[in-house]
Amino acid sequence: MNPTPHIAAMTAAHAEAVLAIYQEGIDTAQATFATTAGDWAAFDAGHLSEHRYVACDDTGTVLGWVAAAPISSQCVYAGVIEHSVYVTAAARGQRLGTHLLQSLISSSENAGIWTLQCGIFPENTASLALHQRAGFRVVGTQHHLGQHHGRWRDVTLLERRSTRTGLSPTPQDPT
């Protein structure tokens, strides 16, 4: 059994590793429409600093990360964020994604966020299973949402509503 990873707030000190893991995911052609990881300034500006984490081993090596961004600047969506989670290929199967998602769920609920959402290519069955184990539910599929490497791709939409009293309607009543 693998030891529990150390989960830490993501900082600029993690930039190189985070972007490398992101690029590794991009290179699979199953994780995102993005074609390059870009630079840290763009990543940093596009993600909420209070809702991003890294999973490290006992030597401090970053093995995965999760980060969230607002879905809109409109105030009615202040309690809804979208997220991404990536784990390096060498560390998959160690439940790092679970630990990272749990950290995000906790921080977001503590901040009054009532909905986490994400879009996943249907072929990425490992990510779909990870999210469903963490309490996410499929809310639909956007068919032929965009072209990726010359072909149209579908995206499965998932959400997780907070179960904390007062943050959102009950999970059985998502309206």
N, C-alpha and C positions, 0 to 999 in steps of 0.2 A: 504494500500500500504506500502511495506517495504521501509525504508529509503535507500538511495544510500550507498553502503558499502564503507568503507575506503580501498583504494587500496594502498599498500605499496610495496617497493622493498623487496624481500625475503632475509632474512639474517639467520645466524646461530641461532639467537634468536628464529626463527620460526621452527627450525628443528623438535622438538618433535611433534608439531601439524601437520606439513606438512607430516611427515612420518606416523603419525596415520591416516590422511585422505587418504593417498596413500594406506595404508594397508586396510582401509575400502573399498576402491574401488576394490582392489585386491580380497578381500573376496567375492565380488559379482560374481566373475568369468565371468564378462561381460566387464571388462575394459582393461585388459592387459594379456599378456602371463606370466608376472612375478608372482611368488608365494609368495614372501616376499618383503617388502619395503626396506630391507637392512638398512645400516647405513648412517648417514649424510655425512661422508667423501666420500663415493662412490656417493651419490646423488650430492653433491657439485661439485665433480670433473667431473661428467658427464653432467652438465648443465651450460649454459652460464650465468654468474652472472648478466650481464646487461639486460637479457631478462627473468626474473623470478619475479613473483609477488604473493602476498597473498591478499585475501579479508578478512577484519576483521569487526566485528560488533563494536558498540560504546564502548564496554568494552575492545576491543583489542583481543578478541577471534578470532583465525583464523578459517574461515569457508570454505575456498577454496584456490586453488593455480593454477598457470600456470607456466610452465617452458619449456625452449627450449634448444635444443642441435644441434650442427652441424651435417649434414648428412654425411659429408666426410671431410677429411683433404686436399683433392685436391683443389687447388686454384680456379678452375672453378666453384666449388660449394660454394664459400664464401658467396653468396647471397641467400642460401637456408638453411633453418633450419626446424627441426621437433619439434613438441611440444606435451605436455600433459596438460590436464586441469582436475582438480578434485574438486568436491564440496562435503562436508560432507552431508550425507543423511538428517540430521535435517534441513539443509538450502537449499535444492533443491527447485526449483520453485520460487526463489527470484531474478532471473536474474544475479546471481553472475558470472556464466560462461560467460555471455555476457560482463560484466564489465571486467573480467579478460582477455578475448580474445581481447577486444578493447585496453587494456593496452599493450598487447603483439604486436598487430598490429601497434600501434603507435610507440612503442620503436624500433621495428624491421625496420619499414620504415625509421625512423629517422637515423638508422644506415646503411641504404643502402641495407637492405635485401629485395629481390624482391619476394621470394616465401616462404610461410609457408606451411608445409605439416604435415599430420598425418595419422595414420592408426587406424581404429575403427572396432570392431566386428560388423557385420551387425545387430545383435540382440540388440545392444545398440542404439535404435532409438532416445532416448533423446539426446545423444551426436551428432548423425548425424544431427538432426534437429537444435541443437545449432550452429553447424559449418555452416550449410547451411544458417541460418539466418545471420551469420557473414560474408557471402560472399564467403565461400568455395564451391567448386564444386567437385563432385565425378569424379575421373579420371579412376577408374577401381576397380576391385576386384582381390585380390590374393587368389586363391582357394586353400584350404588345405595348408595354409602357414606353420602351425606348429601344433603340438599336445598340447592340453591343457586339463588337467584332463582326459587324456585317449581318447580324441576324436580330430579329425582333425578340425581346425577352419579356416574359411575364414576371410579375412581382407579387408575392404573397404578403398581405398586410397582416400584422399581428399587433395586439395591444394587451396591456396588463393594467387593469384598473386596481387602484389601491383598495385594500380591504380594511383600512383604518376608518373607523367611524368618523363621519363628518367630512372626509376628503372627497368622496364621490358616491354616486348611487351604488347599490350593491352590485356585485359582478353579474348577478342574474338579471339585472335591470340596467343595461348599459345606456339607456336614454337619459 
